[in-house]
Amino acid sequence: MGLSVCLMEYTPQFSVVWNNAGFFFQGVLLTLQIVITAIAFGLMLGVLGAVGRTSNNRLFRVVAGAYVEVFRNTPFLIQLFFFFFGLPSIGLTMSSGQAAILALAINFGAYSTEIIRAGVEGISKGQIEAGMSLGFKKLQIFRHVILMPALGAVYPALVSQVVIAVLFSSVVSQISAEELTFVGNYLQSRTFRSFEIYLTISLIYVAIVWFIKAIAYLIQRKFFAFTQYIQ
């Protein structure tokens, strides 16, 4: 009964959204900048980590394994606080945006390491031997015979991890990185229109995820046409 009364008395005022559209736009741009940069660096870390995890060198396997275990088994928020608040204690200071990108990239890299490793381990030795018999150099074998087929095999899982990274980016508002969630919190604290603002932010995140999935689909069509893309 009390809930019904509250719903009847509340009148949404979405003018607060239209009047602050510029703030939302700036938040979206920074969110995309953080996410795209972090994913690019994180994917490189994931490839290097997968190489380490599947290496015959024990040291490489241990280092890569330790990296994965640490960053997959600690909360992302703690990792973010460590880079932004912890590192300055030893003289390594960075801006909130830099800390956000670094934390998100390293976190994404740890998860993508295991995803890519699964793809690499799925490549048969026969394919590698065939590449060697054709006179391919080691780098060519790694790129064309191992890496690209491995990425193609795990591409849907990587896309899902990218989506998770997009949603994780909302956490960086805790260190005052002025992305979308930070903008929402800022406007809500000044207008007290929580319903309108957080509903708008939710819809914007849905749109961002759809945009990322559309880009991922185009990449899949161009580079991994031999795989089945999973929405």
mmCIF file of the C-alpha atoms, coordinates in Angstrom:
data_MODEL
# 
_entry.id   MODEL 
# 
loop_
_atom_site.group_PDB 
_atom_site.id 
_atom_site.type_symbol 
_atom_site.label_atom_id 
_atom_site.label_alt_id 
_atom_site.label_comp_id 
_atom_site.label_asym_id 
_atom_site.label_entity_id 
_atom_site.label_seq_id 
_atom_site.pdbx_PDB_ins_code 
_atom_site.Cartn_x 
_atom_site.Cartn_y 
_atom_site.Cartn_z 
_atom_site.occupancy 
_atom_site.B_iso_or_equiv 
_atom_site.pdbx_formal_charge 
_atom_site.auth_seq_id 
_atom_site.auth_comp_id 
_atom_site.auth_asym_id 
_atom_site.auth_atom_id 
_atom_site.pdbx_PDB_model_num 
ATOM 1   C CA . MET A 1 1   ? 0.000  0.000   0.000   1.00 0.00 ? 1   MET A CA 1 
ATOM 2   C CA . GLY A 1 2   ? 2.821  2.372   0.965   1.00 0.00 ? 2   GLY A CA 1 
ATOM 3   C CA . LEU A 1 3   ? 4.692  1.593   -2.262  1.00 0.00 ? 3   LEU A CA 1 
ATOM 4   C CA . SER A 1 4   ? 1.599  2.343   -4.356  1.00 0.00 ? 4   SER A CA 1 
ATOM 5   C CA . VAL A 1 5   ? 1.135  5.703   -2.651  1.00 0.00 ? 5   VAL A CA 1 
ATOM 6   C CA . CYS A 1 6   ? 4.780  6.645   -3.288  1.00 0.00 ? 6   CYS A CA 1 
ATOM 7   C CA . LEU A 1 7   ? 4.474  5.702   -6.965  1.00 0.00 ? 7   LEU A CA 1 
ATOM 8   C CA . MET A 1 8   ? 1.346  7.772   -7.357  1.00 0.00 ? 8   MET A CA 1 
ATOM 9   C CA . GLU A 1 9   ? 2.869  10.826  -5.696  1.00 0.00 ? 9   GLU A CA 1 
ATOM 10  C CA . TYR A 1 10  ? 6.169  10.781  -7.636  1.00 0.00 ? 10  TYR A CA 1 
ATOM 11  C CA . THR A 1 11  ? 6.256  12.730  -10.892 1.00 0.00 ? 11  THR A CA 1 
ATOM 12  C CA . PRO A 1 12  ? 9.324  12.006  -13.059 1.00 0.00 ? 12  PRO A CA 1 
ATOM 13  C CA . GLN A 1 13  ? 11.056 15.081  -14.424 1.00 0.00 ? 13  GLN A CA 1 
ATOM 14  C CA . PHE A 1 14  ? 13.334 14.022  -17.258 1.00 0.00 ? 14  PHE A CA 1 
ATOM 15  C CA . SER A 1 15  ? 14.152 17.653  -17.971 1.00 0.00 ? 15  SER A CA 1 
ATOM 16  C CA . VAL A 1 16  ? 17.070 17.139  -15.582 1.00 0.00 ? 16  VAL A CA 1 
ATOM 17  C CA . VAL A 1 17  ? 18.494 14.716  -18.171 1.00 0.00 ? 17  VAL A CA 1 
ATOM 18  C CA . TRP A 1 18  ? 17.986 16.975  -21.186 1.00 0.00 ? 18  TRP A CA 1 
ATOM 19  C CA . ASN A 1 19  ? 19.364 20.011  -19.341 1.00 0.00 ? 19  ASN A CA 1 
ATOM 20  C CA . ASN A 1 20  ? 22.551 18.101  -18.492 1.00 0.00 ? 20  ASN A CA 1 
ATOM 21  C CA . ALA A 1 21  ? 22.976 16.201  -21.746 1.00 0.00 ? 21  ALA A CA 1 
ATOM 22  C CA . GLY A 1 22  ? 26.451 17.671  -22.181 1.00 0.00 ? 22  GLY A CA 1 
ATOM 23  C CA . PHE A 1 23  ? 27.621 16.128  -18.890 1.00 0.00 ? 23  PHE A CA 1 
ATOM 24  C CA . PHE A 1 24  ? 26.276 12.720  -19.908 1.00 0.00 ? 24  PHE A CA 1 
ATOM 25  C CA . PHE A 1 25  ? 27.984 13.002  -23.305 1.00 0.00 ? 25  PHE A CA 1 
ATOM 26  C CA . GLN A 1 26  ? 31.330 13.818  -21.678 1.00 0.00 ? 26  GLN A CA 1 
ATOM 27  C CA . GLY A 1 27  ? 30.881 10.865  -19.315 1.00 0.00 ? 27  GLY A CA 1 
ATOM 28  C CA . VAL A 1 28  ? 30.190 8.511   -22.207 1.00 0.00 ? 28  VAL A CA 1 
ATOM 29  C CA . LEU A 1 29  ? 33.269 9.717   -24.099 1.00 0.00 ? 29  LEU A CA 1 
ATOM 30  C CA . LEU A 1 30  ? 35.541 9.186   -21.096 1.00 0.00 ? 30  LEU A CA 1 
ATOM 31  C CA . THR A 1 31  ? 33.988 5.787   -20.422 1.00 0.00 ? 31  THR A CA 1 
ATOM 32  C CA . LEU A 1 32  ? 34.692 4.696   -24.001 1.00 0.00 ? 32  LEU A CA 1 
ATOM 33  C CA . GLN A 1 33  ? 38.222 6.120   -23.840 1.00 0.00 ? 33  GLN A CA 1 
ATOM 34  C CA . ILE A 1 34  ? 38.999 4.234   -20.631 1.00 0.00 ? 34  ILE A CA 1 
ATOM 35  C CA . VAL A 1 35  ? 37.405 0.990   -21.808 1.00 0.00 ? 35  VAL A CA 1 
ATOM 36  C CA . ILE A 1 36  ? 38.892 0.900   -25.316 1.00 0.00 ? 36  ILE A CA 1 
ATOM 37  C CA . THR A 1 37  ? 42.400 1.801   -24.122 1.00 0.00 ? 37  THR A CA 1 
ATOM 38  C CA . ALA A 1 38  ? 42.274 -0.690  -21.258 1.00 0.00 ? 38  ALA A CA 1 
ATOM 39  C CA . ILE A 1 39  ? 40.971 -3.506  -23.459 1.00 0.00 ? 39  ILE A CA 1 
ATOM 40  C CA . ALA A 1 40  ? 43.674 -2.876  -26.076 1.00 0.00 ? 40  ALA A CA 1 
ATOM 41  C CA . PHE A 1 41  ? 46.465 -3.096  -23.492 1.00 0.00 ? 41  PHE A CA 1 
ATOM 42  C CA . GLY A 1 42  ? 44.686 -5.886  -21.618 1.00 0.00 ? 42  GLY A CA 1 
ATOM 43  C CA . LEU A 1 43  ? 44.427 -8.000  -24.749 1.00 0.00 ? 43  LEU A CA 1 
ATOM 44  C CA . MET A 1 44  ? 48.170 -7.654  -25.316 1.00 0.00 ? 44  MET A CA 1 
ATOM 45  C CA . LEU A 1 45  ? 48.737 -8.730  -21.713 1.00 0.00 ? 45  LEU A CA 1 
ATOM 46  C CA . GLY A 1 46  ? 46.379 -11.640 -22.290 1.00 0.00 ? 46  GLY A CA 1 
ATOM 47  C CA . VAL A 1 47  ? 48.356 -12.848 -25.315 1.00 0.00 ? 47  VAL A CA 1 
ATOM 48  C CA . LEU A 1 48  ? 51.653 -12.531 -23.446 1.00 0.00 ? 48  LEU A CA 1 
ATOM 49  C CA . GLY A 1 49  ? 50.145 -14.250 -20.415 1.00 0.00 ? 49  GLY A CA 1 
ATOM 50  C CA . ALA A 1 50  ? 48.824 -17.109 -22.531 1.00 0.00 ? 50  ALA A CA 1 
ATOM 51  C CA . VAL A 1 51  ? 52.250 -17.539 -24.119 1.00 0.00 ? 51  VAL A CA 1 
ATOM 52  C CA . GLY A 1 52  ? 53.770 -17.663 -20.629 1.00 0.00 ? 52  GLY A CA 1 
ATOM 53  C CA . ARG A 1 53  ? 51.163 -20.124 -19.357 1.00 0.00 ? 53  ARG A CA 1 
ATOM 54  C CA . THR A 1 54  ? 51.781 -22.508 -22.260 1.00 0.00 ? 54  THR A CA 1 
ATOM 55  C CA . SER A 1 55  ? 55.569 -22.029 -22.395 1.00 0.00 ? 55  SER A CA 1 
ATOM 56  C CA . ASN A 1 56  ? 58.042 -24.832 -21.825 1.00 0.00 ? 56  ASN A CA 1 
ATOM 57  C CA . ASN A 1 57  ? 59.987 -22.436 -19.616 1.00 0.00 ? 57  ASN A CA 1 
ATOM 58  C CA . ARG A 1 58  ? 59.032 -23.039 -15.978 1.00 0.00 ? 58  ARG A CA 1 
ATOM 59  C CA . LEU A 1 59  ? 59.848 -19.464 -14.917 1.00 0.00 ? 59  LEU A CA 1 
ATOM 60  C CA . PHE A 1 60  ? 57.502 -18.022 -17.538 1.00 0.00 ? 60  PHE A CA 1 
ATOM 61  C CA . ARG A 1 61  ? 54.739 -20.411 -16.453 1.00 0.00 ? 61  ARG A CA 1 
ATOM 62  C CA . VAL A 1 62  ? 55.157 -19.483 -12.784 1.00 0.00 ? 62  VAL A CA 1 
ATOM 63  C CA . VAL A 1 63  ? 55.199 -15.732 -13.432 1.00 0.00 ? 63  VAL A CA 1 
ATOM 64  C CA . ALA A 1 64  ? 52.173 -15.866 -15.720 1.00 0.00 ? 64  ALA A CA 1 
ATOM 65  C CA . GLY A 1 65  ? 50.343 -18.164 -13.321 1.00 0.00 ? 65  GLY A CA 1 
ATOM 66  C CA . ALA A 1 66  ? 51.025 -15.860 -10.364 1.00 0.00 ? 66  ALA A CA 1 
ATOM 67  C CA . TYR A 1 67  ? 49.751 -12.867 -12.356 1.00 0.00 ? 67  TYR A CA 1 
ATOM 68  C CA . VAL A 1 68  ? 46.513 -14.663 -13.205 1.00 0.00 ? 68  VAL A CA 1 
ATOM 69  C CA . GLU A 1 69  ? 45.945 -15.936 -9.664  1.00 0.00 ? 69  GLU A CA 1 
ATOM 70  C CA . VAL A 1 70  ? 46.530 -12.550 -8.018  1.00 0.00 ? 70  VAL A CA 1 
ATOM 71  C CA . PHE A 1 71  ? 44.298 -10.502 -10.304 1.00 0.00 ? 71  PHE A CA 1 
ATOM 72  C CA . ARG A 1 72  ? 41.529 -13.068 -10.710 1.00 0.00 ? 72  ARG A CA 1 
ATOM 73  C CA . ASN A 1 73  ? 41.235 -13.693 -6.977  1.00 0.00 ? 73  ASN A CA 1 
ATOM 74  C CA . THR A 1 74  ? 41.179 -10.148 -5.635  1.00 0.00 ? 74  THR A CA 1 
ATOM 75  C CA . PRO A 1 75  ? 38.322 -7.632  -5.977  1.00 0.00 ? 75  PRO A CA 1 
ATOM 76  C CA . PHE A 1 76  ? 38.679 -5.143  -8.804  1.00 0.00 ? 76  PHE A CA 1 
ATOM 77  C CA . LEU A 1 77  ? 37.923 -2.288  -6.403  1.00 0.00 ? 77  LEU A CA 1 
ATOM 78  C CA . ILE A 1 78  ? 40.898 -3.258  -4.232  1.00 0.00 ? 78  ILE A CA 1 
ATOM 79  C CA . GLN A 1 79  ? 43.136 -3.408  -7.297  1.00 0.00 ? 79  GLN A CA 1 
ATOM 80  C CA . LEU A 1 80  ? 41.928 0.051   -8.315  1.00 0.00 ? 80  LEU A CA 1 
ATOM 81  C CA . PHE A 1 81  ? 42.578 1.480   -4.835  1.00 0.00 ? 81  PHE A CA 1 
ATOM 82  C CA . PHE A 1 82  ? 46.035 -0.108  -4.794  1.00 0.00 ? 82  PHE A CA 1 
ATOM 83  C CA . PHE A 1 83  ? 47.078 1.614   -8.017  1.00 0.00 ? 83  PHE A CA 1 
ATOM 84  C CA . PHE A 1 84  ? 45.540 4.988   -7.148  1.00 0.00 ? 84  PHE A CA 1 
ATOM 85  C CA . PHE A 1 85  ? 46.099 5.192   -3.380  1.00 0.00 ? 85  PHE A CA 1 
ATOM 86  C CA . GLY A 1 86  ? 48.781 2.568   -2.711  1.00 0.00 ? 86  GLY A CA 1 
ATOM 87  C CA . LEU A 1 87  ? 51.403 3.263   -5.361  1.00 0.00 ? 87  LEU A CA 1 
ATOM 88  C CA . PRO A 1 88  ? 51.809 6.966   -4.435  1.00 0.00 ? 88  PRO A CA 1 
ATOM 89  C CA . SER A 1 89  ? 53.153 5.746   -1.076  1.00 0.00 ? 89  SER A CA 1 
ATOM 90  C CA . ILE A 1 90  ? 56.237 4.496   -2.909  1.00 0.00 ? 90  ILE A CA 1 
ATOM 91  C CA . GLY A 1 91  ? 56.454 7.519   -5.190  1.00 0.00 ? 91  GLY A CA 1 
ATOM 92  C CA . LEU A 1 92  ? 54.406 6.281   -8.172  1.00 0.00 ? 92  LEU A CA 1 
ATOM 93  C CA . THR A 1 93  ? 51.663 8.861   -8.617  1.00 0.00 ? 93  THR A CA 1 
ATOM 94  C CA . MET A 1 94  ? 49.152 8.843   -11.445 1.00 0.00 ? 94  MET A CA 1 
ATOM 95  C CA . SER A 1 95  ? 45.906 10.573  -12.343 1.00 0.00 ? 95  SER A CA 1 
ATOM 96  C CA . SER A 1 96  ? 42.542 8.943   -11.714 1.00 0.00 ? 96  SER A CA 1 
ATOM 97  C CA . GLY A 1 97  ? 42.167 8.270   -15.452 1.00 0.00 ? 97  GLY A CA 1 
ATOM 98  C CA . GLN A 1 98  ? 45.596 6.633   -15.691 1.00 0.00 ? 98  GLN A CA 1 
ATOM 99  C CA . ALA A 1 99  ? 44.934 4.494   -12.619 1.00 0.00 ? 99  ALA A CA 1 
ATOM 100 C CA . ALA A 1 100 ? 41.554 3.471   -14.036 1.00 0.00 ? 100 ALA A CA 1 
ATOM 101 C CA . ILE A 1 101 ? 43.058 2.377   -17.347 1.00 0.00 ? 101 ILE A CA 1 
ATOM 102 C CA . LEU A 1 102 ? 45.946 0.545   -15.673 1.00 0.00 ? 102 LEU A CA 1 
ATOM 103 C CA . ALA A 1 103 ? 43.731 -1.335  -13.221 1.00 0.00 ? 103 ALA A CA 1 
ATOM 104 C CA . LEU A 1 104 ? 41.145 -2.262  -15.842 1.00 0.00 ? 104 LEU A CA 1 
ATOM 105 C CA . ALA A 1 105 ? 43.820 -3.342  -18.357 1.00 0.00 ? 105 ALA A CA 1 
ATOM 106 C CA . ILE A 1 106 ? 45.649 -5.574  -15.882 1.00 0.00 ? 106 ILE A CA 1 
ATOM 107 C CA . ASN A 1 107 ? 42.395 -7.078  -14.628 1.00 0.00 ? 107 ASN A CA 1 
ATOM 108 C CA . PHE A 1 108 ? 41.160 -7.728  -18.172 1.00 0.00 ? 108 PHE A CA 1 
ATOM 109 C CA . GLY A 1 109 ? 44.558 -9.155  -19.086 1.00 0.00 ? 109 GLY A CA 1 
ATOM 110 C CA . ALA A 1 110 ? 44.403 -11.709 -16.278 1.00 0.00 ? 110 ALA A CA 1 
ATOM 111 C CA . TYR A 1 111 ? 41.002 -13.024 -17.362 1.00 0.00 ? 111 TYR A CA 1 
ATOM 112 C CA . SER A 1 112 ? 41.823 -12.949 -21.082 1.00 0.00 ? 112 SER A CA 1 
ATOM 113 C CA . THR A 1 113 ? 45.044 -14.852 -20.369 1.00 0.00 ? 113 THR A CA 1 
ATOM 114 C CA . GLU A 1 114 ? 43.065 -17.904 -19.325 1.00 0.00 ? 114 GLU A CA 1 
ATOM 115 C CA . ILE A 1 115 ? 40.605 -17.528 -22.188 1.00 0.00 ? 115 ILE A CA 1 
ATOM 116 C CA . ILE A 1 116 ? 43.351 -17.294 -24.804 1.00 0.00 ? 116 ILE A CA 1 
ATOM 117 C CA . ARG A 1 117 ? 45.333 -20.085 -23.133 1.00 0.00 ? 117 ARG A CA 1 
ATOM 118 C CA . ALA A 1 118 ? 42.361 -22.400 -23.644 1.00 0.00 ? 118 ALA A CA 1 
ATOM 119 C CA . GLY A 1 119 ? 42.373 -21.513 -27.336 1.00 0.00 ? 119 GLY A CA 1 
ATOM 120 C CA . VAL A 1 120 ? 46.118 -22.047 -27.689 1.00 0.00 ? 120 VAL A CA 1 
ATOM 121 C CA . GLU A 1 121 ? 45.950 -25.437 -25.999 1.00 0.00 ? 121 GLU A CA 1 
ATOM 122 C CA . GLY A 1 122 ? 43.225 -26.427 -28.453 1.00 0.00 ? 122 GLY A CA 1 
ATOM 123 C CA . ILE A 1 123 ? 45.603 -26.093 -31.416 1.00 0.00 ? 123 ILE A CA 1 
ATOM 124 C CA . SER A 1 124 ? 46.796 -29.535 -32.462 1.00 0.00 ? 124 SER A CA 1 
ATOM 125 C CA . LYS A 1 125 ? 50.483 -30.315 -32.792 1.00 0.00 ? 125 LYS A CA 1 
ATOM 126 C CA . GLY A 1 126 ? 49.754 -31.536 -36.302 1.00 0.00 ? 126 GLY A CA 1 
ATOM 127 C CA . GLN A 1 127 ? 48.894 -28.013 -37.419 1.00 0.00 ? 127 GLN A CA 1 
ATOM 128 C CA . ILE A 1 128 ? 52.149 -26.679 -35.986 1.00 0.00 ? 128 ILE A CA 1 
ATOM 129 C CA . GLU A 1 129 ? 54.151 -29.445 -37.641 1.00 0.00 ? 129 GLU A CA 1 
ATOM 130 C CA . ALA A 1 130 ? 52.392 -28.694 -40.931 1.00 0.00 ? 130 ALA A CA 1 
ATOM 131 C CA . GLY A 1 131 ? 53.438 -25.058 -40.662 1.00 0.00 ? 131 GLY A CA 1 
ATOM 132 C CA . MET A 1 132 ? 57.026 -26.077 -39.991 1.00 0.00 ? 132 MET A CA 1 
ATOM 133 C CA . SER A 1 133 ? 57.013 -28.428 -42.950 1.00 0.00 ? 133 SER A CA 1 
ATOM 134 C CA . LEU A 1 134 ? 55.897 -25.532 -45.166 1.00 0.00 ? 134 LEU A CA 1 
ATOM 135 C CA . GLY A 1 135 ? 58.949 -23.545 -44.087 1.00 0.00 ? 135 GLY A CA 1 
ATOM 136 C CA . PHE A 1 136 ? 57.165 -21.036 -41.856 1.00 0.00 ? 136 PHE A CA 1 
ATOM 137 C CA . LYS A 1 137 ? 59.337 -19.186 -39.393 1.00 0.00 ? 137 LYS A CA 1 
ATOM 138 C CA . LYS A 1 138 ? 58.530 -19.397 -35.675 1.00 0.00 ? 138 LYS A CA 1 
ATOM 139 C CA . LEU A 1 139 ? 56.880 -15.978 -35.638 1.00 0.00 ? 139 LEU A CA 1 
ATOM 140 C CA . GLN A 1 140 ? 54.757 -16.880 -38.678 1.00 0.00 ? 140 GLN A CA 1 
ATOM 141 C CA . ILE A 1 141 ? 53.712 -20.152 -37.061 1.00 0.00 ? 141 ILE A CA 1 
ATOM 142 C CA . PHE A 1 142 ? 52.770 -18.348 -33.854 1.00 0.00 ? 142 PHE A CA 1 
ATOM 143 C CA . ARG A 1 143 ? 50.779 -15.682 -35.665 1.00 0.00 ? 143 ARG A CA 1 
ATOM 144 C CA . HIS A 1 144 ? 49.026 -17.672 -38.384 1.00 0.00 ? 144 HIS A CA 1 
ATOM 145 C CA . VAL A 1 145 ? 48.914 -21.235 -37.068 1.00 0.00 ? 145 VAL A CA 1 
ATOM 146 C CA . ILE A 1 146 ? 48.530 -20.692 -33.318 1.00 0.00 ? 146 ILE A CA 1 
ATOM 147 C CA . LEU A 1 147 ? 47.349 -17.198 -32.363 1.00 0.00 ? 147 LEU A CA 1 
ATOM 148 C CA . MET A 1 148 ? 44.700 -16.390 -34.982 1.00 0.00 ? 148 MET A CA 1 
ATOM 149 C CA . PRO A 1 149 ? 42.957 -19.805 -34.842 1.00 0.00 ? 149 PRO A CA 1 
ATOM 150 C CA . ALA A 1 150 ? 43.156 -19.704 -31.024 1.00 0.00 ? 150 ALA A CA 1 
ATOM 151 C CA . LEU A 1 151 ? 41.569 -16.234 -30.903 1.00 0.00 ? 151 LEU A CA 1 
ATOM 152 C CA . GLY A 1 152 ? 38.908 -17.367 -33.336 1.00 0.00 ? 152 GLY A CA 1 
ATOM 153 C CA . ALA A 1 153 ? 38.057 -20.382 -31.186 1.00 0.00 ? 153 ALA A CA 1 
ATOM 154 C CA . VAL A 1 154 ? 37.612 -18.320 -28.012 1.00 0.00 ? 154 VAL A CA 1 
ATOM 155 C CA . TYR A 1 155 ? 36.274 -15.149 -29.632 1.00 0.00 ? 155 TYR A CA 1 
ATOM 156 C CA . PRO A 1 156 ? 32.762 -15.335 -28.097 1.00 0.00 ? 156 PRO A CA 1 
ATOM 157 C CA . ALA A 1 157 ? 34.278 -15.745 -24.613 1.00 0.00 ? 157 ALA A CA 1 
ATOM 158 C CA . LEU A 1 158 ? 36.577 -12.769 -25.206 1.00 0.00 ? 158 LEU A CA 1 
ATOM 159 C CA . VAL A 1 159 ? 33.627 -10.627 -26.300 1.00 0.00 ? 159 VAL A CA 1 
ATOM 160 C CA . SER A 1 160 ? 31.780 -11.577 -23.124 1.00 0.00 ? 160 SER A CA 1 
ATOM 161 C CA . GLN A 1 161 ? 34.819 -10.556 -21.077 1.00 0.00 ? 161 GLN A CA 1 
ATOM 162 C CA . VAL A 1 162 ? 34.937 -7.239  -22.929 1.00 0.00 ? 162 VAL A CA 1 
ATOM 163 C CA . VAL A 1 163 ? 31.318 -6.606  -21.931 1.00 0.00 ? 163 VAL A CA 1 
ATOM 164 C CA . ILE A 1 164 ? 32.204 -7.368  -18.309 1.00 0.00 ? 164 ILE A CA 1 
ATOM 165 C CA . ALA A 1 165 ? 35.084 -4.875  -18.558 1.00 0.00 ? 165 ALA A CA 1 
ATOM 166 C CA . VAL A 1 166 ? 32.664 -2.222  -19.831 1.00 0.00 ? 166 VAL A CA 1 
ATOM 167 C CA . LEU A 1 167 ? 30.453 -2.773  -16.789 1.00 0.00 ? 167 LEU A CA 1 
ATOM 168 C CA . PHE A 1 168 ? 33.485 -2.886  -14.464 1.00 0.00 ? 168 PHE A CA 1 
ATOM 169 C CA . SER A 1 169 ? 34.416 0.589   -15.688 1.00 0.00 ? 169 SER A CA 1 
ATOM 170 C CA . SER A 1 170 ? 31.618 2.049   -13.550 1.00 0.00 ? 170 SER A CA 1 
ATOM 171 C CA . VAL A 1 171 ? 33.688 1.196   -10.465 1.00 0.00 ? 171 VAL A CA 1 
ATOM 172 C CA . VAL A 1 172 ? 36.393 3.729   -11.387 1.00 0.00 ? 172 VAL A CA 1 
ATOM 173 C CA . SER A 1 173 ? 34.021 6.494   -10.290 1.00 0.00 ? 173 SER A CA 1 
ATOM 174 C CA . GLN A 1 174 ? 35.225 5.582   -6.781  1.00 0.00 ? 174 GLN A CA 1 
ATOM 175 C CA . ILE A 1 175 ? 38.551 7.316   -7.493  1.00 0.00 ? 175 ILE A CA 1 
ATOM 176 C CA . SER A 1 176 ? 36.829 10.317  -9.102  1.00 0.00 ? 176 SER A CA 1 
ATOM 177 C CA . ALA A 1 177 ? 37.492 9.309   -12.701 1.00 0.00 ? 177 ALA A CA 1 
ATOM 178 C CA . GLU A 1 178 ? 34.852 11.438  -14.395 1.00 0.00 ? 178 GLU A CA 1 
ATOM 179 C CA . GLU A 1 179 ? 33.222 8.724   -16.477 1.00 0.00 ? 179 GLU A CA 1 
ATOM 180 C CA . LEU A 1 180 ? 29.506 8.040   -16.851 1.00 0.00 ? 180 LEU A CA 1 
ATOM 181 C CA . THR A 1 181 ? 28.760 6.776   -13.334 1.00 0.00 ? 181 THR A CA 1 
ATOM 182 C CA . PHE A 1 182 ? 30.705 9.631   -11.766 1.00 0.00 ? 182 PHE A CA 1 
ATOM 183 C CA . VAL A 1 183 ? 28.653 12.099  -13.806 1.00 0.00 ? 183 VAL A CA 1 
ATOM 184 C CA . GLY A 1 184 ? 25.445 10.413  -12.645 1.00 0.00 ? 184 GLY A CA 1 
ATOM 185 C CA . ASN A 1 185 ? 26.467 10.538  -8.998  1.00 0.00 ? 185 ASN A CA 1 
ATOM 186 C CA . TYR A 1 186 ? 27.482 14.185  -9.363  1.00 0.00 ? 186 TYR A CA 1 
ATOM 187 C CA . LEU A 1 187 ? 24.170 15.209  -10.927 1.00 0.00 ? 187 LEU A CA 1 
ATOM 188 C CA . GLN A 1 188 ? 22.114 13.171  -8.476  1.00 0.00 ? 188 GLN A CA 1 
ATOM 189 C CA . SER A 1 189 ? 23.789 14.822  -5.500  1.00 0.00 ? 189 SER A CA 1 
ATOM 190 C CA . ARG A 1 190 ? 22.783 18.226  -6.857  1.00 0.00 ? 190 ARG A CA 1 
ATOM 191 C CA . THR A 1 191 ? 19.338 17.562  -8.311  1.00 0.00 ? 191 THR A CA 1 
ATOM 192 C CA . PHE A 1 192 ? 18.129 14.647  -6.114  1.00 0.00 ? 192 PHE A CA 1 
ATOM 193 C CA . ARG A 1 193 ? 16.430 13.151  -9.193  1.00 0.00 ? 193 ARG A CA 1 
ATOM 194 C CA . SER A 1 194 ? 17.766 9.625   -8.629  1.00 0.00 ? 194 SER A CA 1 
ATOM 195 C CA . PHE A 1 195 ? 15.106 7.791   -10.647 1.00 0.00 ? 195 PHE A CA 1 
ATOM 196 C CA . GLU A 1 196 ? 15.586 9.805   -13.824 1.00 0.00 ? 196 GLU A CA 1 
ATOM 197 C CA . ILE A 1 197 ? 19.375 9.952   -13.661 1.00 0.00 ? 197 ILE A CA 1 
ATOM 198 C CA . TYR A 1 198 ? 20.094 6.308   -12.839 1.00 0.00 ? 198 TYR A CA 1 
ATOM 199 C CA . LEU A 1 199 ? 17.497 5.060   -15.316 1.00 0.00 ? 199 LEU A CA 1 
ATOM 200 C CA . THR A 1 200 ? 19.177 7.151   -18.008 1.00 0.00 ? 200 THR A CA 1 
ATOM 201 C CA . ILE A 1 201 ? 22.622 5.838   -17.046 1.00 0.00 ? 201 ILE A CA 1 
ATOM 202 C CA . SER A 1 202 ? 21.348 2.257   -17.172 1.00 0.00 ? 202 SER A CA 1 
ATOM 203 C CA . LEU A 1 203 ? 19.987 2.758   -20.674 1.00 0.00 ? 203 LEU A CA 1 
ATOM 204 C CA . ILE A 1 204 ? 23.241 4.404   -21.787 1.00 0.00 ? 204 ILE A CA 1 
ATOM 205 C CA . TYR A 1 205 ? 25.238 1.402   -20.540 1.00 0.00 ? 205 TYR A CA 1 
ATOM 206 C CA . VAL A 1 206 ? 22.917 -0.892  -22.512 1.00 0.00 ? 206 VAL A CA 1 
ATOM 207 C CA . ALA A 1 207 ? 23.559 1.248   -25.610 1.00 0.00 ? 207 ALA A CA 1 
ATOM 208 C CA . ILE A 1 208 ? 27.338 1.141   -25.016 1.00 0.00 ? 208 ILE A CA 1 
ATOM 209 C CA . VAL A 1 209 ? 27.270 -2.653  -24.704 1.00 0.00 ? 209 VAL A CA 1 
ATOM 210 C CA . TRP A 1 210 ? 25.232 -2.938  -27.919 1.00 0.00 ? 210 TRP A CA 1 
ATOM 211 C CA . PHE A 1 211 ? 27.750 -0.660  -29.634 1.00 0.00 ? 211 PHE A CA 1 
ATOM 212 C CA . ILE A 1 212 ? 30.675 -2.790  -28.413 1.00 0.00 ? 212 ILE A CA 1 
ATOM 213 C CA . LYS A 1 213 ? 28.905 -5.970  -29.573 1.00 0.00 ? 213 LYS A CA 1 
ATOM 214 C CA . ALA A 1 214 ? 28.277 -4.450  -32.996 1.00 0.00 ? 214 ALA A CA 1 
ATOM 215 C CA . ILE A 1 215 ? 31.970 -3.584  -33.349 1.00 0.00 ? 215 ILE A CA 1 
ATOM 216 C CA . ALA A 1 216 ? 32.883 -7.080  -32.156 1.00 0.00 ? 216 ALA A CA 1 
ATOM 217 C CA . TYR A 1 217 ? 30.578 -8.595  -34.779 1.00 0.00 ? 217 TYR A CA 1 
ATOM 218 C CA . LEU A 1 218 ? 32.253 -6.583  -37.555 1.00 0.00 ? 218 LEU A CA 1 
ATOM 219 C CA . ILE A 1 219 ? 35.687 -7.683  -36.314 1.00 0.00 ? 219 ILE A CA 1 
ATOM 220 C CA . GLN A 1 220 ? 34.517 -11.279 -36.267 1.00 0.00 ? 220 GLN A CA 1 
ATOM 221 C CA . ARG A 1 221 ? 33.195 -11.024 -39.828 1.00 0.00 ? 221 ARG A CA 1 
ATOM 222 C CA . LYS A 1 222 ? 36.492 -9.591  -41.064 1.00 0.00 ? 222 LYS A CA 1 
ATOM 223 C CA . PHE A 1 223 ? 39.093 -11.629 -39.170 1.00 0.00 ? 223 PHE A CA 1 
ATOM 224 C CA . PHE A 1 224 ? 37.352 -14.709 -37.761 1.00 0.00 ? 224 PHE A CA 1 
ATOM 225 C CA . ALA A 1 225 ? 34.786 -15.607 -40.410 1.00 0.00 ? 225 ALA A CA 1 
ATOM 226 C CA . PHE A 1 226 ? 35.497 -19.301 -39.794 1.00 0.00 ? 226 PHE A CA 1 
ATOM 227 C CA . THR A 1 227 ? 34.016 -19.064 -36.279 1.00 0.00 ? 227 THR A CA 1 
ATOM 228 C CA . GLN A 1 228 ? 30.413 -18.760 -35.190 1.00 0.00 ? 228 GLN A CA 1 
ATOM 229 C CA . TYR A 1 229 ? 29.771 -15.484 -33.411 1.00 0.00 ? 229 TYR A CA 1 
ATOM 230 C CA . ILE A 1 230 ? 27.628 -15.843 -30.299 1.00 0.00 ? 230 ILE A CA 1 
ATOM 231 C CA . GLN A 1 231 ? 25.620 -12.820 -29.136 1.00 0.00 ? 231 GLN A CA 1 
# 
